[in-house]
Amino acid sequence: MSGLFDNRNDGKARREERSKKEQTSKRKHSRLTVTVVVVLLVVFIGAITINSNFIRRSATAITIGGRAFTAAEFDYFYNFGISEYTGFINEQMPPEFASAMLPVRGQLLSDQIQDPETGATWADFFRERAETSISQLVSLYNAANASGFVMSEEDIVAMEEAIDMQLMQADWAVMNGHVRTPAEYLQLMYGSSMNEAVLRDIFQFIFTAISYRDNVRESFTYTQAELEAFYLENSNQLDVFRYRILLVTPEVQNPMDFETGDELYAAQETALEETVALAQLFADTITSEEAFIEVARGFDEVLFSDPRSTLAMVQGEALDPTFADWLTDGARVYGDTMTFEAVNGTHVLFFVDRDDNNYHLTSMRQILLMRENVFPEDFPEGEDDPGFIAEMARVDQVARERGLAALAALEAGGGTEARLIELMEEHSDDHVPGGLYENIAMFPYESETGRLMTIVPELEEWLFDESRQIGDFELIRTEAFGYHLMFFAGRGEIFRDFIADDRMRTNDHRDWSDALPEVEAPRRHWGFILTTTN
């Protein structure tokens, strides 16, 4: 019995020992597992850090209209939007006003309030602009794919040129020491994960959408009868009105001359009422533009020293509503005058003419001989300084002699367009290729596809002379630039037809655009946290 008993106790001891070993082994295995997981996690986090650009270029940040955009792609639209908006404000506003409408440089956009009412930050503002921009492009891109649209060779060349321009700017930034590498320039401009491959994908997307939009716009066709009917129906809005205008302002009252505010206010009202009678006197006595100019100079010699200072040339749709009905009245003729009261005085208007834009657009080439810059502030008495006047005469003579030399060379070479082009490299200061200017109008018309150019009055008078023939050339002096060896290259379409076509095309294109299927609202994914939108 004792032997049997002893054996049982012995087995129990062994089982307890084995259990202890197993538990120790499990604890060691558990610690090993935790250690391995921690190591792997550290390695994974390190990989994320090391390959963060790869992840930003791969992980979906946002989906719009069924199309996914990575963090790197979204960063492009976000940063481009900042640059575009900043540039627009700086162009439109004086510096002191522009700074108040822009975020403070050097501070995080997410730390700056853009809209005090909603609490939205500048980062929110530019994120929303980026999403809106992408949504509009996706709508066009999806429509392009659905229609089977393929970019033309011309569109592809334009896309490649746009990419090349970005790369050239990157090279320029490197050459001038602004960045170390072209890649660094792209990242500085469009986000920390940008590279040429991502840029190409984005431009492919953008150019496909824009090219399709433009292709649709150009696909509309109109007959001559349709163009004429449209223009006539909208002539009050499309014709160009020329008139002289003078604001007769009241005499400024000195507050120190009055004992009370009521007395000052009464004097100001009286002075304002007196402008009505004075303006009417002007209107009754003015019978020509020359007389209008003289009256304006008599009222304010400095303000109206330039004869063009009182001349207005406005398309009907942009007329001041106060004057619009009077100016667009079909009975209006040269010399008609009228006065219009305003809060700050009384306007005197003199009707010059109404242009129905029934003339041909023109084209020209030029060799430009620019006058050397002379600055009046460099002389003690400014523009009246004898030294300034003498220097202006000298640089004008130099430009004239250069022009005469170019003219002689053109005449000796047969006076042909080809000869003019040959002479440009040697003589011209014009940076426009071939010195060629096309579709020139007498009014700066703005269309969806760009603005028709106009030229200074001295050149306009020569270019739009009805007797002008292709091949005519002449050396002309302008006050603004110097001397121009002009060459008449031909006439284009009638301007009123151009305007009617542009407006009809714009209206039809807007209707088409409005009918495009709406894309789904932007949906952000986990990859959005990888964007660099601060």
Buried (B, 14 or more C-beta within 10 A) or exposed (E): EEEEEEEEEEEEEEEEEEEEEEEEEEEEEEEEEEEEEEEEEEEEEEEEEEEBBEBBBBBBBBBBBEBBBBBBBBBBBBBBBBEEBBEEBBEEBEEEEBBEEBBEEEEEBEEBBBEEEEEBBBBBBBBEBBBBBBBBBBBBBBBBEEEEBEBEEEBBEBBEEEBEEBBEBBEEBBEEEEBEEBBBBBBBBBBBBBBBEBBBBBBBBBBBBBBBBBBBBEEBEBEEEEBBEBBEEBBBBBBBBBBBBBBBBBEEBEEEEBEEEEEBEEBBEEBBEBBBEBBBBBBEEBEEBEBBBBBBBEBBEEEBEEBEBBBBBBBBEEBBEEBBEBBBEEEBEEBBBBBBEBEEBBBBBBBBBBBBBEBBBBBBBBBBBBBEEBEBEEBEEEEEBEEBBEBBEEBBEBBBEBBBBBBEBBEEEEBEBEBBBBBBEEBBBBEEEBBBBBBBBBBEBEBEEEEBEBBEEBBBEBBBEEEBEEEBBEBBBBEEBBBBBBBBBBBBEBBBBBBBBBBBBBEBBEEBBEEEEEBEEBEBBEBBEBBBBB
